[in-house]
Amino acid sequence: MPRRLGNARILMYSHDTFGLGHLRRCRTIAHSLVEDYRGLNVLIVSGATIAGAFDYRARVDFVKIPSVIKLRNGEYTSMDRHIDLQETMKMRQSIIRHTAESFEPDIFIIDKEPLGLRNEVEDTLAYLKTRGTTLILGLRDVMDAPHLLEAEWKRNDVLRKIGNLYDDVWIYGPPDFYDPLTGIDVPPSVRAKMNFVGFLQRKASIEASSSQAGKEDYLLVTTGGGGDGADLVRDVIGAYKADPTLTHKAVIVLGPYMPAEQRSHFREACEAHPHLEILEFDNRMEDRIAGARAVIAMGGYNTYCEILSFDKPALIVPRTQPREEQLIRATRASELGLVSMISGEESADSLRFAGAIKDLLKRDPPSISAPGMQLEGLPTISRIVADWFQRKGERHLSLVQG
């Protein structure tokens, strides 16, 4: 039964320049917390262009800030080409600060970027610290190759600022999977705040789970946001065309950020193929993965949580630009027996990829191939949040059974 928190408020920040991973992670945490605590309100500040395409539970809402997109070379540009990037950043910074001032959160959770995109959250963090807000940095299990992350953080003196500003650093993975700050000289003040909460479990919607019986048997191909997913989709189509014995139905979800030209090209390529179905976007990917026989993906953080949550055999083809995050995660997951992995070069060899897809259909689910991978993130976060509110006392003291 949910417990009650008297008028408690959590603000979350998700910079969202490439893909949907940050927003989907924040939304998962927000939904879990309002389910656990009546009287709690969560507001997510997001730069995702399609933040409004998702459904939100009661007491979870979002504030949309102007979108900035990350190009393949790692540079940024305004989503609206008529507005200068500096101007866009100024607007974002102002909206974030005003939202924090009027919402008056008890807890502020920042996803992945310790100071925000181009330091846009730094002054809001400093302001909220003076107001007694609990400041939490949430990092995914893998950030990037250590030399790249260290160089990026050194430029802005990030580690020292994490030590000064934040109360807690949550790692959204178990300690025995990967340490996102491995290979970096982390000061003891920051290490002491690091808390490995575990992977974040996902649920299918109630309608989906009850209507799953008798559904067709399909392989799910997902590219996340789709902005850099064209190679994977091209290679899957290539494998199906090269090997006529590959007859298991594949449902390919392109993702909302795939360029229109690539979309229409893939639609045409699949039109006459009896075993390939193309979907533009699904705002309930949890349901799609829950219903699949197995998953082919690039392997962003959310996809791993879903593979584990729904116990699906998976074949990962990680991207290596502009970050090495997917490659590092896939290599580790493959070592542990959690997934199969092949490189982009291997998937471009159509017959080789077709063979890997057939092998995937015979693969055991993670509960058999890598038992013991726990999904404890959401209940752990719930306990931590309850502890923070109980320590604060004040107006939230009555953390009583609902």
Number of C-alpha atoms within 10 A of each C-alpha: 9 14 17 20 25 16 12 19 18 22 24 26 26 26 25 23 22 23 23 23 20 23 24 16 20 22 24 17 21 26 17 18 25 22 17 21 23 20 17 20 20 27 23 23 26 26 23 24 21 15 19 13 11 12 12 14 13 11 17 19 18 18 16 18 23 18 22 23 20 18 14 13 9 11 9 16 17 19 17 13 8 7 11 12 17 11 11 19 20 12 15 23 23 17 17 20 20 12 17 20 14 8 14 17 24 20 21 26 23 28 23 19 19 25 22 18 19 13 14 21 22 17 15 20 24 15 15 21 17 8 13 12 20 22 23 22 24 25 21 24 24 24 21 21 18 18 10 12 16 19 12 12 15 11 8 13 12 17 18 15 14 21 19 13 19 22 16 20 24 23 25 26 27 19 14 9 16 19 16 21 19 13 12 14 10 14 12 10 13 18 13 11 17 17 18 23 23 25 27 26 22 23 13 19 12 9 9 15 13 9 10 13 9 6 9 10 14 21 24 23 25 26 27 27 19 24 19 22 22 17 15 26 23 17 20 22 20 19 23 24 17 16 15 9 10 16 12 17 17 25 20 26 23 29 24 21 21 20 15 10 8 15 21 10 11 18 16 12 16 17 12 10 12 11 16 21 18 19 13 14 19 15 14 13 18 21 21 19 24 23 23 21 21 26 27 26 22 29 27 24 22 23 24 24 21 23 24 25 22 22 19 24 26 30 26 27 24 23 21 15 13 14 17 17 24 22 25 18 23 26 18 15 20 17 13 15 16 27 29 21 24 18 16 18 10 15 23 17 14 20 17 15 24 24 13 18 25 14 12 21 16 10 18 18 22 22 17 13 14 17 12 9 17 15 20 17 20 23 18 16 20 17 12 13 17 18 13 13 21 16 11 15 12 9 12 19 14 14 17 12 11 12
